[in-house]
Amino acid sequence: MDYSRSDRVGDLLLELISELLTKEVGDPRIGPVTLTGVEISKDLRHARVYFSCLNGEEGRVEALSGLKSATGFIRRKVAGRLQLRFVPTLEFVYDETSARAQRIEDLLKRGKSG
């Protein structure tokens, strides 16, 4: 099984950012956000952090705004805790997997009943 350094750093980032959001980031816009994954480039310079939230479209926009404003703070904390030559730039992206799965499930239910 190939478990690359970028995968390991991605897992560490996910854990650390989750902890920071629960314990140190006090922005009320972020609210109930769940981090679902991290994709990190092979050179470890860019990380795409996926999140989901239960508050619908309005909650998603608010959470994304709060996460973007906290990005600098999060990067500084990551730099202090992880021993990396470069701290990756962070890009927060809404994870549409659960919404897509729900839409497919609804379509399947409609297909069976109709």
N, C-alpha and C positions, 0 to 999 in steps of 0.2 A: 504494500500500500504506500503510495507516494504522498507524504505529508510535508509539503514544502515550508520553507521559512516564512513565506508570505502568508500561508494558512495559519501558522502558529502565531504570528504577529496579529493577524486578523482576529483570532480567537481572544488574544490578550486585550486587544482594543475593545472588542465587544464587551468583555467582562468589566474592563476599567470604565468605559463610557457609561455602562448601565449603573455602575456604582456611583459615579459622579452625578448622574441625573437624579438618582434617588436621594443622595446624601448632601450634595453640595450646590447643585444648581437650583436656585429658588424661583425661577421664572414660572409664574402661574399659567402662562400660555402653553407650556409643554404638557402639563397635566398628565393624564394616564397614557403614557406612551410605552410601547413595547418594542425593543430593538430586536429585529428578526435576523440580522446577519450583517456581515462586513465583507466586502470585496476589496482586496488591496492589490495594487499593482506589484509586479514582480520586483521592481526596484524599490518598493516600500515608500514611495514618495506621495502616493495618492490613495486615499481610502474612501470608498463609498459605503456609507452606513445606512442600512435599510431599517425603517421603522413602520409600525402600524399603530392605529389608535381607534377607539370605539366611538368617537364623537362625530362621526360622519364627515361630510365635506368641510364644514365650518371648523370643526375640531382639527382636521388635518392641516388646513391652512394656518390656523393659529399655532399648532405644534411645530410646523415647519418654520414659521417665523421665529418662534422662541428658540428652536434648535440652531438656526442660522445666527441669531444674535449671541448665543452662548459658545459658538465655535472657537473663538479666540481663547476664552477661559478654559475650555476643554483641552485644546491643544497645549496650552501652558502646563496644565496638570499632567497630561500624558507625557510631555517632555521631562517633567520632574520625576516621574515614576518608572518610565521605560528607558532602558539604556540603548537608545537608538542613535545612529549617526545623524539621521534626518527624521524629524517628526512629520508624519504624512499630513498633507492637506486633507481636511475632512469635508465631505459632501454628504449632506443628509438627503435621502430619497425616500419617498413614501412607497412602501411595499404593497403592491396591488394584488398580491397572490391570494389573500383571503377574500377580497372583494370579488376577484375573478372566479374563485372556487364557488362562492355563494351564488353568483350569477349563473354558473353552469348547473349547479344543483337545482336552482329555481326553474331553469329551462327543462331539465330532465323531469322534474315533477309535473310541469305543465304538459310535457309530451306524453306522460303516462296517463294523465287524467283526461286528455283531450283526444 
